[in-house]
Amino acid sequence: MHTYHTPLDLVRDRSPERPVALARPDAVATAARWFQDRFKGDVFYAVKANPSPWVIETLAANGVMSFDVASIPEIELVVRHAPGARMAFMHPVKSRSAIRSAYFDHGVTAFALDTHEELAKILDSTDGAADLTLIVRLAVSAEGAAYSLSGKFGVESHEASSLLLAARQATQGRMGVSFHVGSQCMRPTAFQAAMAQASRAIVRAGVMVDIVDVGGGFPSVYPGMMPPEMADYIDSIDRGFAEMMVHEDTELWCEPGRALVAEASSILTKVELKKGDALYLNDGSYGSLFDAAHTKWPFPVKLFRNDGGVATEVDGNLKPFRFYGPTCDSLDHMPGPFWLPEDVREGDYVEIGMLGAYGVAMNTRFNGFGDAETVEVSDAPMASMFGLAGRAIRLPREQQEEERKVVRFSRPKGRAGKSRRKR
Ligand SMILES: Cc1ncc(COP(=O)(O)O)c(C=O)c1O
């Protein structure tokens, strides 16, 4: 991978025609070490958040050698870039051939499930293996999350007892429970509440579990979404685990995706046209900006200009802009608002930050685009949960007003909200 100190150096060196993904391995390393030091259990990286080889390699080099995988291609990726790593197949619905290949070809023994049918499939496809770790995914409240993952997966409480019992009886190996509080969880106590829900399910079923997997959901910083400190999430999990009805040797697992990688990547895009407050960029919703289009998150931005060989970061009066991507689809629209200097013009470069999670992972080839190159940069991310940069994203006064509205609207009531205001 080519390395530059900053994105500005890249613009100065060769004003790129195609979008460029900017990789910051140091940010992945810092987040990985933070989780390894602070989480009192095993950290499984959710590969789906960002399957780039440099991410897998950096995590492995910094002690994260466990991976939550959702498919055979993800398993093959981990085998290639983190040889010897431990994997858990946490997708609750898998094909028989994927289960078989995971178990027999790759030595994966941990499988998630949320139905009796999937349990039968796992047992059949592994020829009734004796060393399975079966993880029952429970449905829990996603109230504190900016991006709910409830609805599709997780067994509801009234059906959980029979499935927990069946899983316990089906394996001579280990059995556990998992859940997902929803992605970008803004309320640390959501973990403690979900663990209390899981504990009640275990007690009702009358089973003992060997693993409690608290899933992902750990947040990052985006405009309008300033979460509490990451340490508050760990405290909530510690309290939740202490209160659970589990035996002394029960293991604690987590599966962070976003929190390990969100800060570590941004995308450098080129302005192809300015039409009023709309900027037409060479990357969009079918590239790395899926969340900017579909969940309408306003990601932070910076502007660079190469004026006859003199490259600068452009400052000045900020105005709200919206973006269109390069495809012909009108859904290729990112409403923002993205605050950029008002004199932004064709040929300028917009760096869109905090795209390491669910950014490059979503890239498609639609309309012949999506061919982004990756270069490494060593400057700080635009915001950080781990002290690499200010936590707040610098915004003009008008947007700070908008920010307050968004935060007030999205933050759930309760202790987490109060403690944040005190800081
Ligand atoms: C099973 C599972 N674990 C972990 C994650 C990672 O979640 P997050 O990126 O919110 O930490 C996901 C995300 O979809 C998931 O489906």
The ligand as a Gaussian input file, in Angstrom:
#p B3LYP/6-31G(d) Opt

LIG

0 1
 C      -23.801000     -10.881000      14.755000
 C      -23.177000      -9.527000      14.725000
 N      -22.170000      -9.256000      15.583000
 C      -21.536000      -8.056000      15.585000
 C      -21.887000      -7.066000      14.696000
 C      -21.138000      -5.771000      14.738000
 O      -21.927000      -4.728000      15.199000
 P      -21.325000      -3.272000      15.405000
 O      -20.651000      -2.892000      14.166000
 O      -22.507000      -2.450000      15.724000
 O      -20.370000      -3.359000      16.572000
 C      -22.958000      -7.273000      13.800000
 C      -23.379000      -6.228000      12.882000
 O      -24.266000      -6.338000      12.084000
 C      -23.609000      -8.546000      13.814000
 O      -24.604000      -8.829000      12.948000

